[in-house]
Amino acid sequence: MIGVSIATKWEYEATLEHYDVKADERFSYPYGEYFMRTVDDVELVFYSTGVRKANGVGANQYMMSRFNLVKVIVAGTCAGIDDTFNPLDILVPHRAVQYDCTVKEVEPLIKQSFIVDIELAKYGNDFLTGTIATADRAVVMWKDYLELKEHDITIADTEAGAIAYVCKKNGVECIIVKGISDFPTDERQGDAVASNAEQINVYLANTPKVMTKIFDDYLMRFL
């Protein structure tokens, strides 16, 4: 069985709508909900995890153990960092890193031990790729965005790098499929709260669009 890991409630709601999931098909577990589907004769379990690394790792460890998953596909939204990409672009990262695991004032922002390289060659090369960076702190403030740009990060989120890390520990393949919902905005010359609210509104508007593109155009090729 393959797991499809979905973090936020908005991403999961878009998934429920996309697959026309009925109430009696939804099951609770300690981190959220899950439902089953069979696609191209492959059994899938779609599950919500909640946001941030602790939820993402805990939920995926639970699902790997409960359903003996052979692969995890992390599907969802992300913040754009590399501005050569555009909102609604879908990326399949070849590298996942965690950048909040060091004392960055005296250590590298990203340590080798928190880097997961993802083998994608067997899936072809006709998709966008790059490096996804994960931290419990979402990329909202402009200084965080600039710091990640300086380290050649492509996109950022709050769970995928940690999920890839725990999958590697379990010997389970992990594929990350993320769509850019928004880019951070420069709040330095204005109202930081208003700037953040504007970014959230863009995220909410783009999340269903991202999830639809992932499920329609990308999911099947990575099963």
C-alpha positions as CSV (number, residue, x, y, z in Angstrom):
1,M,0.0,0.0,0.0
2,I,1.1,3.6,-0.7
3,G,0.4,6.5,1.6
4,V,-0.4,10.0,0.5
5,S,0.5,12.4,3.3
6,I,-1.4,15.7,3.4
7,A,-0.7,18.3,6.1
8,T,-3.1,21.2,6.3
9,K,-6.9,21.1,6.7
10,W,-7.3,23.1,3.5
11,E,-5.2,20.7,1.5
12,Y,-7.2,17.7,3.0
13,E,-10.5,19.4,2.3
14,A,-9.5,19.9,-1.3
15,T,-8.5,16.2,-1.4
16,L,-11.9,15.1,0.0
17,E,-13.7,17.1,-2.6
18,H,-11.5,15.9,-5.5
19,Y,-12.1,12.2,-4.7
20,D,-15.7,12.8,-3.7
21,V,-15.2,11.1,-0.3
22,K,-18.4,10.3,1.6
23,A,-18.7,10.7,5.3
24,D,-18.8,6.9,5.9
25,E,-15.5,6.5,4.0
26,R,-13.6,8.8,6.4
27,F,-11.8,7.2,9.4
28,S,-10.2,8.9,12.4
29,Y,-6.8,8.2,13.8
30,P,-4.6,10.0,16.4
31,Y,-3.4,12.7,13.9
32,G,-6.5,13.3,11.8
33,E,-8.4,11.4,9.2
34,Y,-7.8,8.9,6.4
35,F,-9.6,7.3,3.5
36,M,-8.8,4.6,1.0
37,R,-8.8,4.6,-2.8
38,T,-7.6,2.2,-5.5
39,V,-5.9,3.9,-8.5
40,D,-4.6,1.8,-11.4
41,D,-4.9,-1.3,-9.2
42,V,-2.7,0.3,-6.5
43,E,-4.2,0.6,-3.0
44,L,-3.7,4.1,-1.6
45,V,-4.4,5.5,1.9
46,F,-4.8,9.3,1.9
47,Y,-4.3,10.8,5.4
48,S,-4.2,14.2,7.0
49,T,-1.4,14.8,9.5
50,G,-1.7,18.3,10.8
51,V,0.9,20.9,10.3
52,R,4.6,21.1,11.4
53,K,7.3,18.5,11.8
54,A,6.1,16.7,14.9
55,N,2.7,16.0,13.4
56,G,4.1,15.1,10.0
57,V,6.6,12.6,11.4
58,G,4.3,11.1,14.0
59,A,1.5,10.6,11.6
60,N,3.7,9.0,8.9
61,Q,5.4,6.7,11.4
62,Y,1.9,5.6,12.6
63,M,0.7,5.0,9.0
64,M,3.9,3.2,7.9
65,S,3.5,0.9,10.9
66,R,-0.2,0.3,10.7
67,F,-0.5,-0.2,6.9
68,N,3.0,-1.5,6.1
69,L,3.5,1.2,3.5
70,V,6.0,0.7,0.8
71,K,6.0,4.3,-0.3
72,V,4.9,7.7,1.0
73,I,3.9,10.5,-1.4
74,V,3.9,13.9,0.4
75,A,1.4,16.0,-1.5
76,G,0.6,19.6,-0.8
77,T,1.5,23.3,-1.0
78,C,4.7,25.1,-0.3
79,A,6.2,28.6,-0.3
80,G,8.2,29.6,-3.3
81,I,11.8,30.7,-2.6
82,D,13.5,30.5,-6.0
83,D,11.8,33.3,-8.0
84,T,12.5,31.7,-11.4
85,F,9.4,29.6,-10.6
86,N,5.8,30.8,-10.4
87,P,2.8,30.3,-8.2
88,L,1.0,27.0,-9.1
89,D,4.1,25.4,-10.4
90,I,4.4,21.8,-9.3
91,L,7.8,20.6,-8.2
92,V,9.1,17.1,-7.3
93,P,12.2,17.8,-5.2
94,H,15.3,15.7,-5.6
95,R,16.6,16.8,-2.2
96,A,14.9,17.5,1.1
97,V,16.6,19.3,4.0
98,Q,15.8,20.6,7.4
99,Y,17.1,24.0,8.3
100,D,16.1,24.5,11.9
101,C,18.2,21.7,13.4
102,T,21.4,23.7,14.1
103,V,22.6,26.8,16.0
104,K,23.0,28.8,12.8
105,E,25.0,31.5,14.5
106,V,27.9,29.0,14.9
107,E,27.0,26.1,12.7
108,P,26.0,25.6,9.0
109,L,22.3,26.4,8.4
110,I,21.9,22.9,7.0
111,K,23.9,19.9,8.2
112,Q,24.6,16.9,6.0
113,S,22.9,14.6,8.5
114,F,19.6,16.4,7.9
115,I,19.8,16.1,4.1
116,V,17.8,13.4,2.2
117,D,18.6,12.9,-1.4
118,I,15.6,11.5,-3.4
119,E,16.2,9.2,-6.3
120,L,13.9,10.2,-9.2
121,A,15.6,8.8,-12.3
122,K,13.1,6.0,-12.7
123,Y,10.3,8.5,-13.0
124,G,11.8,10.4,-15.9
125,N,12.9,14.0,-16.0
126,D,10.0,15.9,-17.5
127,F,9.0,17.7,-14.2
128,L,10.4,20.6,-12.2
129,T,12.7,19.7,-9.4
130,G,14.9,21.4,-6.8
131,T,15.6,21.4,-3.1
132,I,12.8,21.7,-0.5
133,A,13.6,23.1,2.9
134,T,11.6,22.3,6.0
135,A,11.4,24.0,9.4
136,D,8.7,24.3,12.1
137,R,8.8,28.1,11.4
138,A,6.9,28.9,8.2
139,V,8.6,31.3,5.8
140,V,6.6,34.4,6.4
141,M,9.2,37.0,7.3
142,W,11.3,38.5,4.5
143,K,14.6,37.9,6.3
144,D,13.8,34.1,6.4
145,Y,13.0,34.2,2.7
146,L,16.3,35.9,1.9
147,E,18.3,33.5,4.1
148,L,16.9,30.5,2.2
149,K,17.5,32.2,-1.2
150,E,21.2,32.6,-0.1
151,H,21.3,28.8,0.5
152,D,19.9,27.9,-3.0
153,I,16.6,26.6,-1.6
154,T,13.9,26.2,-4.2
155,I,10.7,25.8,-2.1
156,A,9.9,25.6,1.6
157,D,7.4,24.0,3.9
158,T,6.9,22.8,7.5
159,E,6.9,19.0,7.1
160,A,8.2,17.3,4.0
161,G,11.9,17.3,4.9
162,A,11.2,15.7,8.2
163,I,8.9,13.1,6.6
164,A,11.6,12.2,4.1
165,Y,14.0,11.8,7.0
166,V,11.8,9.4,8.9
167,C,10.9,7.5,5.7
168,K,14.6,7.0,5.1
169,K,15.0,5.7,8.7
170,N,12.3,3.2,8.0
171,G,13.6,2.1,4.6
172,V,10.4,3.4,2.9
173,E,10.6,5.4,-0.4
174,C,9.4,9.0,-0.1
175,I,8.3,11.1,-3.0
176,I,7.5,14.8,-2.5
177,V,5.1,16.5,-4.8
178,K,4.5,20.2,-3.9
179,G,2.8,23.1,-5.6
180,I,3.8,26.7,-5.0
181,S,0.8,28.4,-3.4
182,D,2.5,31.7,-2.5
183,F,5.7,33.6,-2.2
184,P,6.6,35.6,0.9
185,T,6.0,39.3,0.7
186,D,8.4,42.0,1.9
187,E,6.8,43.4,5.1
188,R,9.7,45.7,6.1
189,Q,8.2,48.9,4.8
190,G,4.6,48.2,5.8
191,D,2.4,46.5,8.3
192,A,3.7,43.0,9.0
193,V,0.3,41.7,10.2
194,A,-1.4,42.9,7.0
195,S,1.3,41.5,4.8
196,N,1.0,38.1,6.5
197,A,-2.8,38.2,6.1
198,E,-2.4,39.0,2.4
199,Q,-0.1,36.0,2.0
200,I,-2.5,33.7,3.8
201,N,-5.4,34.8,1.5
202,V,-3.3,34.0,-1.6
203,Y,-2.4,30.6,0.0
204,L,-6.1,29.8,0.7
205,A,-7.1,30.8,-2.9
206,N,-4.4,28.7,-4.5
207,T,-4.5,25.6,-2.3
208,P,-7.4,23.8,-4.2
209,K,-5.8,24.7,-7.5
210,V,-2.5,23.1,-6.4
211,M,-4.1,20.0,-5.1
212,T,-6.1,19.5,-8.3
213,K,-3.0,19.8,-10.4
214,I,-1.1,17.3,-8.2
215,F,-3.9,14.7,-8.4
216,D,-4.8,15.2,-12.0
217,D,-1.3,15.5,-13.5
218,Y,1.3,14.0,-11.2
219,L,0.1,11.4,-8.7
220,M,-0.4,8.5,-11.0
221,R,3.1,8.6,-12.5
222,F,4.7,8.2,-9.0
223,L,2.6,5.2,-7.9
